[in-house]
Amino acid sequence: MSTLRQGDVQFIRVDAVPDGAAPRRGRVLFRGEATGHAHVADLGELFETRDGLLYLRTSQVTQVSHEEHKTVTLQPGIYLVSQKRQADLDGHRMVCD
């Protein structure tokens, strides 16, 4: 399994997009809550499961950019894309980017 990070976003290489995942329009992976800056893939297709998991499928080398982070290069494949969570007294919350 291959894992990469870009700020609060993690890319985990997986074997397949789960059955039932629906295509999602655009290439914005996540938008920062604090700044509004976006993690954006220049190529590929996005899919989202009913429980909100996001997958990126790309057949070419793909660049993921963000205004405040170094560009990440993804090799062709399928990636589970998630935001880092942080534990606090009330449970878990998303990390603000």
C-alpha positions in Angstrom: 0.0 0.0 0.0 1.3 3.4 -1.0 0.4 6.5 1.1 1.1 10.2 0.4 0.1 13.4 2.2 -0.5 17.0 1.2 -1.2 19.0 4.4 -4.3 17.5 6.0 -5.2 15.3 3.0 -4.0 11.7 2.7 -3.8 9.6 -0.5 -3.9 5.8 0.0 -3.4 3.6 -3.1 -6.1 1.0 -3.3 -7.1 -1.8 -5.8 -10.5 -0.6 -6.9 -13.3 2.0 -6.5 -15.9 0.3 -4.3 -19.1 -0.9 -6.0 -21.9 1.6 -5.7 -19.6 4.6 -5.5 -21.1 7.5 -7.6 -19.1 9.7 -9.9 -18.6 13.2 -8.5 -18.2 16.3 -10.8 -15.1 18.4 -10.8 -11.6 17.9 -9.5 -11.7 19.7 -6.2 -10.9 17.0 -3.6 -11.4 19.2 -0.5 -11.7 22.9 0.3 -10.0 24.2 3.5 -12.5 25.3 6.1 -10.2 28.1 7.5 -8.9 29.6 4.2 -11.1 28.3 1.4 -8.0 27.1 -0.4 -8.6 23.8 -2.4 -6.8 20.6 -3.0 -7.3 20.1 -6.7 -6.3 17.2 -9.0 -5.4 18.2 -12.6 -6.5 14.9 -14.0 -8.7 12.0 -13.0 -12.2 11.0 -12.0 -13.7 11.4 -8.6 -16.1 8.9 -6.9 -17.9 9.2 -3.6 -19.5 6.4 -1.6 -22.8 6.7 0.3 -20.9 7.0 3.5 -18.8 9.9 2.1 -15.5 8.2 1.2 -13.8 9.9 -1.7 -11.8 8.0 -4.4 -9.7 9.4 -7.2 -9.0 7.2 -10.3 -6.4 8.4 -12.8 -4.9 6.7 -15.8 -2.1 9.3 -16.1 0.4 10.9 -13.8 -1.6 13.4 -11.8 -0.6 16.6 -10.0 -2.6 17.7 -6.9 -2.1 21.3 -6.1 -2.9 23.5 -3.1 -2.1 27.2 -2.5 -0.2 26.5 0.7 1.4 23.1 0.1 3.9 21.5 -2.2 2.3 19.9 -5.3 1.9 16.1 -4.9 2.5 13.8 -7.9 0.3 10.7 -8.0 1.2 7.8 -10.3 -1.7 6.2 -12.4 -4.0 4.2 -10.1 -6.9 4.5 -7.7 -6.6 6.4 -4.4 -8.7 6.7 -1.3 -8.6 10.4 -0.5 -9.2 11.4 3.1 -8.8 14.4 5.4 -6.8 13.9 8.6 -8.8 13.8 11.8 -7.7 15.1 15.2 -8.9 13.8 18.5 -10.3 16.3 21.0 -12.4 16.1 24.2 -15.7 15.8 22.2 -14.5 13.0 20.0 -12.9 13.7 16.5 -12.9 16.7 14.3 -11.5 17.5 10.9 -8.1 19.3 10.9 -8.4 22.8 9.5 -6.1 23.5 6.6 
